[in-house]
Amino acid sequence: MTRRLRPGWLVAFFALVVSASAWMPWLTTAIGGGGWASAIGGKHGNLVLPPGFGAGQLIVLLSSILLVTGAMVARGLSVKFASIAALAISLLIVALVAWYYKLNVNPPVSAEYGLYVGGVAALCAVVFSLSSVIAAVAADRSRR
């Protein structure tokens, strides 16, 4: 018996990767002895971040919501609604990652590997949530 891997589980997996990447270094600098910062606001060294709730924390919050919507799609719970919500949330995460990059990556601050891992995982989540929307619409049309 073979079972097909549903795109909802892949959306959930890449949401988990985005969430985990927020704890990795996203920014680095060599000025003043060097330092790095993560998306959630953790820092080490002389890298100064603006205080308060920012794009990195919102990325983590949205990735947890994306994890739930991806699991809903995979389990068959409100498939059409959940797949559209997953697509919207994943697109919003991609936009937030790009905004984070635009706000924070200026010389002497450069991007670190966590930003790239999170960006690629968010793009993969967009691809698989789009495929789950297409699958949900095709399944709805085949029932009619």
N, CA, C and O atoms as a MOPAC input file, in Angstrom:
PM7 MOZYME 1SCF
protein

 N      0.83300 1    -1.16800 1     0.00000 1
 C      0.00000 1     0.00000 1     0.00000 1
 C      0.88600 1     1.24300 1     0.00000 1
 O      1.71600 1     1.42500 1     0.89000 1
 N      0.70500 1     2.07300 1    -0.98400 1
 C      1.47800 1     3.30300 1    -1.05600 1
 C      0.59100 1     4.48700 1    -0.69600 1
 O     -0.58600 1     4.53800 1    -1.05500 1
 N      1.17400 1     5.42100 1     0.00800 1
 C      0.45300 1     6.63300 1     0.36500 1
 C      1.21000 1     7.80900 1    -0.21900 1
 O      2.43900 1     7.86300 1    -0.18800 1
 N      0.45900 1     8.73300 1    -0.74400 1
 C      1.03900 1     9.91700 1    -1.34900 1
 C      1.24700 1    10.98800 1    -0.28800 1
 O      0.38400 1    11.19500 1     0.56500 1
 N      2.37700 1    11.66500 1    -0.33600 1
 C      2.64000 1    12.75800 1     0.59000 1
 C      1.83100 1    13.96500 1     0.15400 1
 O      1.99000 1    14.45500 1    -0.96400 1
 N      0.97000 1    14.44300 1     1.02800 1
 C      0.10600 1    15.57500 1     0.70200 1
 C      0.88700 1    16.87500 1     0.81900 1
 O      1.77400 1    16.99500 1     1.66400 1
 N      0.55700 1    17.86000 1    -0.03400 1
 C      1.29300 1    19.12500 1     0.01600 1
 C      1.09400 1    19.87200 1     1.33200 1
 O      1.92200 1    20.71200 1     1.68400 1
 N      0.03300 1    19.59500 1     2.05800 1
 C     -0.18200 1    20.24800 1     3.34500 1
 C      0.90400 1    19.92200 1     4.36000 1
 O      1.31000 1    20.77800 1     5.14500 1
 N      1.37500 1    18.66600 1     4.33700 1
 C      2.45500 1    18.30300 1     5.25700 1
 C      3.74900 1    19.01400 1     4.88800 1
 O      4.53900 1    19.35000 1     5.77000 1
 N      3.97600 1    19.24600 1     3.60800 1
 C      5.17400 1    19.97300 1     3.19300 1
 C      5.07700 1    21.45000 1     3.57700 1
 O      6.07800 1    22.06700 1     3.94100 1
 N      3.88200 1    22.00800 1     3.49600 1
 C      3.67700 1    23.38700 1     3.96500 1
 C      3.98900 1    23.46000 1     5.46100 1
 O      4.68200 1    24.37400 1     5.90800 1
 N      3.48400 1    22.51000 1     6.22200 1
 C      3.73800 1    22.48100 1     7.66600 1
 C      5.22800 1    22.30900 1     7.96000 1
 O      5.75700 1    22.94500 1     8.87100 1
 N      5.90300 1    21.45600 1     7.19700 1
 C      7.33700 1    21.25300 1     7.39000 1
 C      8.11700 1    22.53600 1     7.14200 1
 O      8.97600 1    22.90500 1     7.94300 1
 N      7.82300 1    23.22500 1     6.02700 1
 C      8.56000 1    24.44400 1     5.72800 1
 C      8.19500 1    25.57900 1     6.68100 1
 O      9.01600 1    26.46700 1     6.91200 1
 N      6.99400 1    25.57300 1     7.23500 1
 C      6.65000 1    26.53400 1     8.28300 1
 C      7.50400 1    26.28600 1     9.52400 1
 O      7.93900 1    27.22700 1    10.18900 1
 N      7.73600 1    25.01500 1     9.82600 1
 C      8.59900 1    24.65400 1    10.95100 1
 C     10.03800 1    25.10100 1    10.69100 1
 O     10.71500 1    25.56400 1    11.60800 1
 N     10.50400 1    24.96700 1     9.46600 1
 C     11.85900 1    25.40000 1     9.11400 1
 C     11.97600 1    26.92600 1     9.24100 1
 O     12.98500 1    27.42700 1     9.73800 1
 N     10.96000 1    27.66000 1     8.79800 1
 C     10.97800 1    29.12300 1     8.93800 1
 C     11.04500 1    29.50100 1    10.41400 1
 O     11.81500 1    30.37900 1    10.80500 1
 N     10.24400 1    28.84100 1    11.21800 1
 C     10.23000 1    29.12800 1    12.65100 1
 C     11.58100 1    28.81500 1    13.29400 1
 O     12.07000 1    29.58800 1    14.11800 1
 N     12.17400 1    27.70600 1    12.92700 1
 C     13.47500 1    27.33900 1    13.48700 1
 C     14.57400 1    28.27400 1    13.00400 1
 O     15.51900 1    28.54700 1    13.74400 1
 N     14.46600 1    28.76900 1    11.77700 1
 C     15.50200 1    29.66200 1    11.25400 1
 C     15.51900 1    30.99800 1    11.97400 1
 O     16.53800 1    31.68900 1    11.96200 1
 N     14.42000 1    31.37400 1    12.59800 1
 C     14.37400 1    32.65000 1    13.31800 1
 C     15.31400 1    32.65900 1    14.51600 1
 O     15.67700 1    33.73000 1    15.00400 1
 N     15.71000 1    31.49300 1    14.99600 1
 C     16.65100 1    31.40700 1    16.10500 1
 C     18.09900 1    31.40000 1    15.62100 1
 O     19.02300 1    31.55100 1    16.42000 1
 N     18.29700 1    31.22600 1    14.32800 1
 C     19.64300 1    31.24700 1    13.75200 1
 C     20.07000 1    32.69900 1    13.53200 1
 O     19.22500 1    33.59400 1    13.52100 1
 N     21.37800 1    32.94400 1    13.35700 1
 C     21.81200 1    34.31300 1    13.06900 1
 C     21.27300 1    34.79900 1    11.72000 1
 O     21.44900 1    34.13300 1    10.70000 1
 N     20.62400 1    35.95100 1    11.72000 1
 C     20.11900 1    36.55200 1    10.49100 1
 C     20.98000 1    37.72800 1    10.07000 1
 O     21.07100 1    38.02700 1     8.87900 1
 N     21.60600 1    38.39300 1    11.00700 1
 C     22.42400 1    39.56800 1    10.71700 1
 C     23.78100 1    39.40700 1    11.38200 1
 O     23.90300 1    38.78200 1    12.43500 1
 N     24.79700 1    39.98300 1    10.75000 1
 C     26.13200 1    39.95000 1    11.33100 1
 C     26.86300 1    41.24200 1    10.99300 1
 O     26.55900 1    41.90900 1    10.00400 1
 N     27.83600 1    41.58000 1    11.83700 1
 C     28.67800 1    42.73800 1    11.58500 1
 C     30.06400 1    42.46600 1    12.14400 1
 O     30.23900 1    41.65300 1    13.05100 1
 N     31.05000 1    43.16600 1    11.58300 1
 C     32.42000 1    43.05100 1    12.06300 1
 C     32.86200 1    44.33400 1    12.76500 1
 O     33.97700 1    44.40100 1    13.28100 1
 N     32.02200 1    45.32900 1    12.78900 1
 C     32.35400 1    46.62100 1    13.38200 1
 C     32.29200 1    46.53100 1    14.90800 1
 O     31.40200 1    45.88400 1    15.46000 1
 N     33.22400 1    47.17200 1    15.57600 1
 C     33.21900 1    47.24500 1    17.03200 1
 C     33.38800 1    45.90900 1    17.71100 1
 O     32.80700 1    45.69400 1    18.77500 1
 N     34.13800 1    45.02500 1    17.15600 1
 C     34.34500 1    43.71400 1    17.75000 1
 C     33.42900 1    42.64000 1    17.19900 1
 O     33.57300 1    41.47000 1    17.55400 1
 N     32.49200 1    43.00800 1    16.34100 1
 C     31.62000 1    42.03800 1    15.69400 1
 C     30.40700 1    41.68700 1    16.52800 1
 O     30.28500 1    42.06600 1    17.69300 1
 N     29.52000 1    40.95200 1    15.89400 1
 C     28.30800 1    40.50900 1    16.56200 1
 C     27.32200 1    39.95600 1    15.56600 1
 O     27.50300 1    40.07900 1    14.35500 1
 N     26.27500 1    39.34400 1    16.08700 1
 C     25.21900 1    38.80800 1    15.23400 1
 C     23.88400 1    38.96600 1    15.94600 1
 O     23.83300 1    39.19400 1    17.15400 1
 N     22.81000 1    38.84400 1    15.18500 1
 C     21.46000 1    38.93700 1    15.73800 1
 C     20.55700 1    37.94800 1    15.02100 1
 O     20.73600 1    37.66200 1    13.83800 1
 N     19.57800 1    37.43000 1    15.76400 1
 C     18.58400 1    36.53100 1    15.17600 1
 C     17.31700 1    37.32000 1    14.87300 1
 O     17.18100 1    38.47600 1    15.27500 1
 N     16.40600 1    36.69400 1    14.17200 1
 C     15.17000 1    37.36900 1    13.77300 1
 C     14.26900 1    37.66500 1    14.96400 1
 O     13.50700 1    38.63100 1    14.93300 1
 N     14.34200 1    36.86300 1    15.99300 1
 C     13.45100 1    37.06000 1    17.13300 1
 C     13.95300 1    38.11900 1    18.09200 1
 O     13.27700 1    38.43000 1    19.07300 1
 N     15.13200 1    38.68500 1    17.83000 1
 C     15.64700 1    39.76100 1    18.65600 1
 C     16.83400 1    39.39000 1    19.51800 1
 O     17.37100 1    40.24100 1    20.22600 1
 N     17.25300 1    38.14300 1    19.47300 1
 C     18.43700 1    37.75000 1    20.21800 1
 C     19.67900 1    38.32300 1    19.56500 1
 O     19.77300 1    38.37500 1    18.33900 1
 N     20.63800 1    38.75500 1    20.38200 1
 C     21.85400 1    39.32900 1    19.80700 1
 C     23.05800 1    38.93600 1    20.63700 1
 O     22.95200 1    38.60800 1    21.81900 1
 N     24.19500 1    38.97800 1    19.98600 1
 C     25.46200 1    38.67600 1    20.62800 1
 C     26.48500 1    39.64700 1    20.06800 1
 O     26.62500 1    39.76900 1    18.85100 1
 N     27.18500 1    40.32000 1    20.92200 1
 C     28.19300 1    41.25200 1    20.45900 1
 C     27.66000 1    42.66700 1    20.37300 1
 O     26.78600 1    43.06800 1    21.14200 1
 N     28.20100 1    43.41800 1    19.42300 1
 C     27.91200 1    44.84500 1    19.32700 1
 C     26.88800 1    45.21400 1    18.27200 1
 O     26.84900 1    46.37000 1    17.85000 1
 N     26.07600 1    44.30300 1    17.83600 1
 C     25.03200 1    44.61600 1    16.86400 1
 C     23.82100 1    45.16900 1    17.60300 1
 O     23.29100 1    44.52100 1    18.50500 1
 N     23.38400 1    46.36400 1    17.22000 1
 C     22.27800 1    47.03100 1    17.90300 1
 C     21.01400 1    46.86700 1    17.06400 1
 O     21.00100 1    47.16300 1    15.86900 1
 N     19.93700 1    46.38300 1    17.72300 1
 C     18.64500 1    46.20900 1    17.06900 1
 C     17.63900 1    47.18700 1    17.66800 1
 O     17.75400 1    47.55900 1    18.83600 1
 N     16.65000 1    47.60800 1    16.87000 1
 C     15.60800 1    48.46100 1    17.45700 1
 C     14.78900 1    47.67300 1    18.47700 1
 O     14.52100 1    46.48900 1    18.27500 1
 N     14.39000 1    48.32600 1    19.57600 1
 C     13.62000 1    47.61200 1    20.59800 1
 C     12.17100 1    47.39900 1    20.17200 1
 O     11.65700 1    48.09500 1    19.29600 1
 N     11.52800 1    46.42900 1    20.80600 1
 C     10.11000 1    46.21200 1    20.58000 1
 C      9.81400 1    45.07700 1    19.61700 1
 O     10.70900 1    44.37400 1    19.14900 1
 N      8.52000 1    44.92300 1    19.33800 1
 C      8.02100 1    43.87100 1    18.45200 1
 C      8.31200 1    44.26100 1    17.00800 1
 O      7.94800 1    45.35500 1    16.57600 1
 N      8.96300 1    43.37600 1    16.26000 1
 C      9.34900 1    43.70700 1    14.90300 1
 C      8.95600 1    42.64400 1    13.89800 1
 O      8.16000 1    41.74900 1    14.18200 1
 N      9.53200 1    42.76700 1    12.72400 1
 C      9.21400 1    41.85500 1    11.63500 1
 C      9.63400 1    40.42400 1    11.95100 1
 O      8.93700 1    39.48500 1    11.56600 1
 N     10.74300 1    40.23800 1    12.63400 1
 C     11.20300 1    38.89500 1    12.96600 1
 C     10.25500 1    38.15100 1    13.88200 1
 O      9.99300 1    36.96400 1    13.68900 1
 N      9.74000 1    38.85400 1    14.88400 1
 C      8.78200 1    38.22500 1    15.78500 1
 C      7.47700 1    37.91200 1    15.06100 1
 O      6.85100 1    36.88700 1    15.33000 1
 N      7.06000 1    38.79100 1    14.14100 1
 C      5.85200 1    38.54100 1    13.36000 1
 C      6.03500 1    37.34700 1    12.42100 1
 O      5.09200 1    36.59200 1    12.18600 1
 N      7.23100 1    37.17800 1    11.89100 1
 C      7.52400 1    36.01600 1    11.04700 1
 C      7.34800 1    34.72700 1    11.85100 1
 O      6.77100 1    33.76200 1    11.34900 1
 N      7.83400 1    34.70100 1    13.08400 1
 C      7.68700 1    33.51500 1    13.92600 1
 C      6.22100 1    33.25400 1    14.25100 1
 O      5.77000 1    32.10900 1    14.21200 1
 N      5.48500 1    34.30100 1    14.56800 1
 C      4.05700 1    34.15000 1    14.87100 1
 C      3.29400 1    33.61100 1    13.66600 1
 O      2.48300 1    32.69500 1    13.80200 1
 N      3.54900 1    34.17600 1    12.48900 1
 C      2.85600 1    33.71700 1    11.28800 1
 C      3.28700 1    32.31800 1    10.86600 1
 O      2.48400 1    31.56700 1    10.31200 1
 N      4.53500 1    31.96100 1    11.11800 1
 C      4.96500 1    30.61400 1    10.75200 1
 C      4.27700 1    29.56100 1    11.62800 1
 O      4.03100 1    28.44600 1    11.16600 1
 N      3.96700 1    29.89400 1    12.86900 1
 C      3.23300 1    28.93100 1    13.69600 1
 C      1.79400 1    28.79100 1    13.21000 1
 O      1.22900 1    27.69800 1    13.25400 1
 N      1.20000 1    29.88400 1    12.75000 1
 C     -0.14400 1    29.80400 1    12.18200 1
 C     -0.11200 1    29.01700 1    10.87200 1
 O     -1.02300 1    28.24000 1    10.58500 1
 N      0.93900 1    29.22200 1    10.08200 1
 C      1.09300 1    28.47400 1     8.83500 1
 C      1.26400 1    26.97900 1     9.10000 1
 O      0.76900 1    26.15200 1     8.33400 1
 N      1.95100 1    26.63700 1    10.16200 1
 C      2.10300 1    25.23100 1    10.54200 1
 C      0.73800 1    24.59800 1    10.80600 1
 O      0.48600 1    23.47100 1    10.37800 1
 N     -0.13200 1    25.30300 1    11.49700 1
 C     -1.46200 1    24.77900 1    11.80300 1
 C     -2.30500 1    24.66300 1    10.53900 1
 O     -2.97700 1    23.65100 1    10.34000 1
 N     -2.28000 1    25.67900 1     9.68200 1
 C     -3.09100 1    25.61300 1     8.45600 1
 C     -2.57600 1    24.52400 1     7.51500 1
 O     -3.37200 1    23.86100 1     6.85000 1
 N     -1.26600 1    24.33000 1     7.45200 1
 C     -0.72200 1    23.23700 1     6.64500 1
 C     -1.16700 1    21.87600 1     7.15400 1
 O     -1.49000 1    20.98600 1     6.36700 1
 N     -1.18400 1    21.71800 1     8.47000 1
 C     -1.65900 1    20.45400 1     9.04400 1
 C     -3.15600 1    20.26600 1     8.79800 1
 O     -3.61400 1    19.14300 1     8.58700 1
 N     -3.91900 1    21.36000 1     8.82400 1
 C     -5.35600 1    21.26100 1     8.52100 1
 C     -5.58000 1    20.78500 1     7.09700 1
 O     -6.44700 1    19.94900 1     6.84600 1
 N     -4.79900 1    21.31600 1     6.16200 1
 C     -4.91600 1    20.89200 1     4.76300 1
 C     -4.56200 1    19.42100 1     4.63300 1
 O     -5.26100 1    18.66600 1     3.95800 1
 N     -3.47800 1    19.01500 1     5.27900 1
 C     -3.02700 1    17.62400 1     5.16700 1
 C     -4.01600 1    16.63600 1     5.78400 1
 O     -4.16600 1    15.51600 1     5.29500 1
 N     -4.67900 1    17.04800 1     6.84400 1
 C     -5.64300 1    16.15800 1     7.51000 1
 C     -7.03200 1    16.23100 1     6.90100 1
 O     -7.90800 1    15.45500 1     7.28300 1
 N     -7.25700 1    17.14900 1     5.96000 1
 C     -8.54000 1    17.24500 1     5.29000 1
 C     -9.58200 1    18.06100 1     6.04200 1
 O    -10.78000 1    17.85000 1     5.85400 1
 N     -9.15400 1    18.97200 1     6.87600 1
 C    -10.07000 1    19.82100 1     7.64100 1
 C    -10.19800 1    21.17800 1     6.95200 1
 O     -9.23000 1    21.93700 1     6.89100 1
 N    -11.36200 1    21.47900 1     6.44400 1
 C    -11.61800 1    22.74500 1     5.73400 1
 C    -10.53500 1    23.00100 1     4.68600 1
 O     -9.87300 1    24.03900 1     4.69100 1
 N    -10.37800 1    22.04300 1     3.80200 1
 C     -9.23600 1    22.02900 1     2.88800 1
 C     -9.16300 1    23.28600 1     2.03000 1
 O     -8.09900 1    23.89300 1     1.91000 1
 N    -10.27100 1    23.67600 1     1.43800 1
 C    -10.23700 1    24.82200 1     0.53700 1
 C     -9.89900 1    26.10800 1     1.29300 1
 O     -9.04300 1    26.88000 1     0.86100 1
 N    -10.56600 1    26.33200 1     2.41100 1
 C    -10.31700 1    27.52600 1     3.21000 1
 C     -8.89700 1    27.52400 1     3.77000 1
 O     -8.20400 1    28.53900 1     3.70400 1
 N     -8.46300 1    26.40300 1     4.31400 1
 C     -7.14100 1    26.31800 1     4.93200 1
 C     -6.02700 1    26.45800 1     3.90300 1
 O     -4.99300 1    27.05800 1     4.19600 1
 N     -6.22000 1    25.91300 1     2.70400 1
 C     -5.16800 1    26.03600 1     1.68800 1
 C     -5.05400 1    27.47300 1     1.18100 1
 O     -3.95100 1    27.94500 1     0.90300 1
 N     -6.17600 1    28.16800 1     1.06000 1
 C     -6.12100 1    29.58000 1     0.66500 1
 C     -5.47900 1    30.41200 1     1.77200 1
 O     -4.68600 1    31.31300 1     1.49600 1
 N     -5.81900 1    30.11300 1     3.02200 1
 C     -5.20500 1    30.82100 1     4.15400 1
 C     -3.70600 1    30.54400 1     4.21300 1
 O     -2.92000 1    31.44900 1     4.49100 1
 N     -3.30500 1    29.29700 1     3.95300 1
 C     -1.88100 1    28.95600 1     3.95800 1
 C     -1.13900 1    29.71500 1     2.86400 1
 O     -0.01400 1    30.16800 1     3.07500 1
 N     -1.75900 1    29.85600 1     1.70500 1
 C     -1.12700 1    30.61300 1     0.62400 1
 C     -0.96700 1    32.07800 1     1.01300 1
 O      0.09200 1    32.66500 1     0.79300 1
 N     -2.00500 1    32.66800 1     1.58400 1
 C     -1.93100 1    34.07600 1     1.98900 1
 C     -0.88700 1    34.29600 1     3.08000 1
 O     -0.13300 1    35.26800 1     3.03800 1
 N     -0.84400 1    33.39600 1     4.04800 1
 C      0.12200 1    33.53400 1     5.14100 1
 C      1.54400 1    33.33600 1     4.64600 1
 O      2.44500 1    34.06800 1     5.05500 1
 N      1.76200 1    32.36300 1     3.77700 1
 C      3.11600 1    32.13700 1     3.26700 1
 C      3.58600 1    33.30200 1     2.40600 1
 O      4.76300 1    33.66200 1     2.44600 1
 N      2.68800 1    33.89300 1     1.63200 1
 C      3.06000 1    35.08700 1     0.86100 1
 C      3.39800 1    36.25000 1     1.78700 1
 O      4.32100 1    37.01700 1     1.51500 1
 N      2.65900 1    36.37900 1     2.87000 1
 C      2.94000 1    37.43000 1     3.84700 1
 C      4.28800 1    37.21300 1     4.52400 1
 O      5.01000 1    38.17400 1     4.78700 1
 N      4.63100 1    35.96600 1     4.80500 1
 C      5.93900 1    35.67000 1     5.40000 1
 C      7.06000 1    36.02400 1     4.43700 1
 O      8.07300 1    36.59000 1     4.84900 1
 N      6.89400 1    35.69900 1     3.15900 1
 C      7.91200 1    36.06500 1     2.16400 1
 C      8.08400 1    37.58300 1     2.11900 1
 O      9.20700 1    38.08300 1     2.06100 1
 N      6.97200 1    38.31000 1     2.14400 1
 C      7.04400 1    39.77400 1     2.13700 1
 C      7.72900 1    40.30200 1     3.39500 1
 O      8.49200 1    41.26500 1     3.32200 1
 N      7.47200 1    39.69300 1     4.53200 1
 C      8.11600 1    40.12700 1     5.77000 1
 C      9.61300 1    39.82900 1     5.77800 1
 O     10.40200 1    40.62000 1     6.29600 1
 N     10.00500 1    38.69700 1     5.20900 1
 C     11.43600 1    38.38100 1     5.11900 1
 C     12.13700 1    39.40700 1     4.22300 1
 O     13.23200 1    39.87100 1     4.54100 1
 N     11.50500 1    39.75400 1     3.11300 1
 C     12.08600 1    40.77300 1     2.22600 1
 C     12.14100 1    42.13300 1     2.91300 1
 O     13.11100 1    42.87300 1     2.75300 1
 N     11.10300 1    42.46400 1     3.67700 1
 C     11.08200 1    43.73400 1     4.40300 1
 C     12.16200 1    43.75500 1     5.48400 1
 O     12.82800 1    44.77200 1     5.67600 1
 N     12.33700 1    42.63400 1     6.19200 1
 C     13.38700 1    42.51500 1     7.20700 1
 C     14.76000 1    42.74300 1     6.57500 1
 O     15.60900 1    43.44000 1     7.13000 1
 N     14.95600 1    42.14200 1     5.40300 1
 C     16.22000 1    42.31200 1     4.68900 1
 C     16.43000 1    43.77800 1     4.31500 1
 O     17.51800 1    44.32400 1     4.50100 1
 N     15.39000 1    44.40500 1     3.79100 1
 C     15.50200 1    45.80100 1     3.35900 1
 C     15.77800 1    46.74000 1     4.53200 1
 O     16.55300 1    47.68800 1     4.40400 1
 N     15.14900 1    46.47700 1     5.66300 1
 C     15.32800 1    47.33700 1     6.83200 1
 C     16.69800 1    47.18600 1     7.48000 1
 O     17.29600 1    48.17700 1     7.89900 1
 N     17.19300 1    45.98000 1     7.56600 1
 C     18.34000 1    45.71300 1     8.42300 1
 C     19.66600 1    45.45500 1     7.71900 1
 O     20.72000 1    45.60600 1     8.33600 1
 N     19.64400 1    45.07600 1     6.46100 1
 C     20.90400 1    44.73900 1     5.78900 1
 C     21.41000 1    45.95700 1     5.01800 1
 O     21.03100 1    46.21200 1     3.87500 1
 N     22.26900 1    46.68200 1     5.69100 1
 C     22.95700 1    47.83700 1     5.12300 1
 C     24.38800 1    47.78100 1     5.62400 1
 O     24.62300 1    47.34100 1     6.75000 1
 N     25.36300 1    48.21800 1     4.81300 1
 C     26.73700 1    48.18400 1     5.31800 1
 C     26.84000 1    48.98900 1     6.61300 1
 O     26.32000 1    50.10400 1     6.66800 1
 N     27.45600 1    48.49800 1     7.60100 1
 C     28.34800 1    47.36500 1     7.80700 1
 C     27.63500 1    46.08000 1     8.24000 1
 O     28.29800 1    45.09600 1     8.56700 1
 N     26.30900 1    46.07000 1     8.24700 1
 C     25.55400 1    44.87900 1     8.63900 1
 C     25.26400 1    44.05500 1     7.39100 1
 O     24.80100 1    44.58300 1     6.38000 1
 N     25.54000 1    42.75700 1     7.47200 1
 C     25.27600 1    41.87600 1     6.33200 1
 C     24.37200 1    40.72300 1     6.76800 1
 O     24.20800 1    40.44900 1     7.95700 1
 N     23.80000 1    40.06500 1     5.77700 1
 C     22.89600 1    38.94500 1     6.03900 1
 C     23.70500 1    37.70900 1     6.39700 1
 O     24.81000 1    37.49900 1     5.89700 1
 N     23.13000 1    36.89700 1     7.27500 1
 C     23.75600 1    35.65500 1     7.70300 1
 C     22.89200 1    34.48700 1     7.23900 1
 O     21.81300 1    34.70500 1     6.68700 1
 N     23.33700 1    33.27300 1     7.44900 1
 C     22.69500 1    32.09200 1     6.87600 1
 C     21.25100 1    31.89000 1     7.31600 1
 O     20.46900 1    31.32800 1     6.54900 1
 N     20.86400 1    32.31300 1     8.49600 1
 C     19.49200 1    32.12900 1     8.96700 1
 C     18.48000 1    32.86500 1     8.10300 1
 O     17.37400 1    32.37500 1     7.87700 1
 N     18.85900 1    34.03400 1     7.62500 1
 C     17.97900 1    34.80100 1     6.74500 1
 C     17.74200 1    34.06500 1     5.43800 1
 O     16.62300 1    34.05200 1     4.92500 1
 N     18.76900 1    33.46200 1     4.90400 1
 C     18.62700 1    32.71800 1     3.65400 1
 C     17.83200 1    31.42700 1     3.85100 1
 O     17.01500 1    31.06600 1     3.00400 1
 N     18.06600 1    30.73500 1     4.95900 1
 C     17.29500 1    29.52200 1     5.25100 1
 C     15.81700 1    29.86100 1     5.39700 1
 O     14.95900 1    29.17200 1     4.84700 1
 N     15.52200 1    30.92100 1     6.13800 1
 C     14.13300 1    31.33300 1     6.32000 1
 C     13.47800 1    31.78600 1     5.02800 1
 O     12.31200 1    31.47500 1     4.78200 1
 N     14.21400 1    32.51700 1     4.20000 1
 C     13.65800 1    32.98200 1     2.92900 1
 C     13.36200 1    31.85300 1     1.96200 1
 O     12.30900 1    31.83600 1     1.32500 1
 N     14.28600 1    30.91100 1     1.85100 1
 C     14.08400 1    29.77100 1     0.94700 1
 C     12.94700 1    28.89000 1     1.45800 1
 O     12.13400 1    28.41400 1     0.66500 1
 N     12.87900 1    28.66800 1     2.76300 1
 C     11.79400 1    27.85800 1     3.31800 1
 C     10.44600 1    28.54300 1     3.11500 1
 O      9.44800 1    27.87300 1     2.85000 1
 N     10.40700 1    29.86100 1     3.23400 1
 C      9.15600 1    30.59200 1     2.99800 1
 C      8.73600 1    30.49000 1     1.53400 1
 O      7.54800 1    30.34700 1     1.24100 1
 N      9.68100 1    30.56200 1     0.62700 1
 C      9.35800 1    30.39400 1    -0.80000 1
 C      8.86200 1    28.98200 1    -1.08600 1
 O      7.93300 1    28.80400 1    -1.87400 1
 N      9.45900 1    27.99000 1    -0.46600 1
 C      8.98200 1    26.61200 1    -0.63400 1
 C      7.57900 1    26.45200 1    -0.06900 1
 O      6.76300 1    25.72400 1    -0.63300 1
 N      7.29200 1    27.12500 1     1.03600 1
 C      5.94000 1    27.08000 1     1.60300 1
 C      4.93200 1    27.69900 1     0.64500 1
 O      3.80200 1    27.22100 1     0.54200 1
 N      5.32900 1    28.76200 1    -0.05900 1
 C      4.44400 1    29.37200 1    -1.05600 1
 C      4.15100 1    28.37600 1    -2.17100 1
 O      3.00100 1    28.22100 1    -2.58000 1
 N      5.18100 1    27.70400 1    -2.66100 1
 C      5.01400 1    26.75000 1    -3.76300 1
 C      4.07000 1    25.61800 1    -3.35800 1
 O      3.15800 1    25.27300 1    -4.10900 1
 N      4.28500 1    25.04200 1    -2.17800 1
 C      3.46000 1    23.91100 1    -1.77100 1
 C      2.07000 1    24.33600 1    -1.32100 1
 O      1.12500 1    23.55700 1    -1.45100 1
 N      1.91800 1    25.54400 1    -0.79800 1
 C      0.56400 1    25.99200 1    -0.47900 1
 C     -0.20700 1    26.30900 1    -1.75200 1
 O     -1.42100 1    26.11100 1    -1.80500 1
 N      0.48400 1    26.79800 1    -2.77900 1
 C     -0.16800 1    27.00100 1    -4.07300 1
 C     -0.59800 1    25.66500 1    -4.66500 1
 O     -1.68700 1    25.55800 1    -5.23000 1
 N      0.24600 1    24.65000 1    -4.53800 1
 C     -0.14300 1    23.33400 1    -5.05200 1
 C     -1.30300 1    22.74400 1    -4.24100 1
 O     -2.12000 1    22.00500 1    -4.79000 1
 N     -1.38600 1    23.05900 1    -2.94800 1
 C     -2.52600 1    22.57200 1    -2.16200 1
 C     -3.81100 1    23.29600 1    -2.54900 1
 O     -4.88700 1    22.69900 1    -2.51500 1
 N     -3.71500 1    24.57500 1    -2.91600 1
 C     -4.89700 1    25.29500 1    -3.40900 1
 C     -5.37000 1    24.67500 1    -4.71500 1
 O     -6.56500 1    24.44600 1    -4.89900 1
 N     -4.44200 1    24.40300 1    -5.61600 1
 C     -4.80000 1    23.80200 1    -6.89900 1
 C     -5.42400 1    22.42100 1    -6.68800 1
 O     -6.41000 1    22.07700 1    -7.34000 1
 N     -4.84900 1    21.63300 1    -5.77800 1
 C     -5.40300 1    20.31100 1    -5.49300 1
 C     -6.79200 1    20.40100 1    -4.86300 1
 O     -7.66200 1    19.58300 1    -5.16200 1
 N     -7.00300 1    21.38400 1    -3.99900 1
 C     -8.31000 1    21.54300 1    -3.36000 1
 C     -9.37400 1    21.96500 1    -4.36300 1
 O    -10.50300 1    21.47700 1    -4.32200 1
 N     -9.01200 1    22.87400 1    -5.26500 1
 C     -9.96400 1    23.31400 1    -6.28700 1
 C    -10.26700 1    22.17400 1    -7.25500 1
 O    -11.41800 1    21.99000 1    -7.65000 1
 N     -9.23600 1    21.40100 1    -7.64400 1
 C     -9.44800 1    20.28800 1    -8.55700 1
 C    -10.30100 1    19.20100 1    -7.90500 1
 O    -11.14100 1    18.59900 1    -8.57400 1
 N    -10.10400 1    18.94000 1    -6.62000 1
 C    -10.91900 1    17.93900 1    -5.92600 1
 C    -12.36000 1    18.40700 1    -5.78100 1
 O    -13.28900 1    17.60100 1    -5.84700 1
 N    -12.54700 1    19.70900 1    -5.58300 1
 C    -13.89800 1    20.25200 1    -5.46800 1
 C    -14.63500 1    20.17100 1    -6.80300 1
 O    -15.83800 1    19.90800 1    -6.83300 1
 N    -13.93300 1    20.39100 1    -7.88700 1
 C    -14.57100 1    20.31600 1    -9.21700 1
 C    -14.86900 1    18.87100 1    -9.60800 1
 O    -15.85600 1    18.60900 1   -10.29600 1
 N    -14.03600 1    17.94100 1    -9.18200 1
 C    -14.27500 1    16.54400 1    -9.54700 1
 C    -15.48500 1    15.95700 1    -8.79700 1
 O    -16.09400 1    14.99100 1    -9.25700 1
 N    -15.82400 1    16.54100 1    -7.65200 1
 C    -16.99700 1    16.06900 1    -6.91300 1
 C    -18.29400 1    16.50500 1    -7.55300 1
 O    -19.33300 1    15.88400 1    -7.33100 1
 N    -18.25400 1    17.55600 1    -8.34000 1
 C    -19.48400 1    18.10000 1    -8.93200 1
 C    -19.89400 1    17.35900 1   -10.13800 1
 O    -20.90800 1    17.69300 1   -10.75200 1

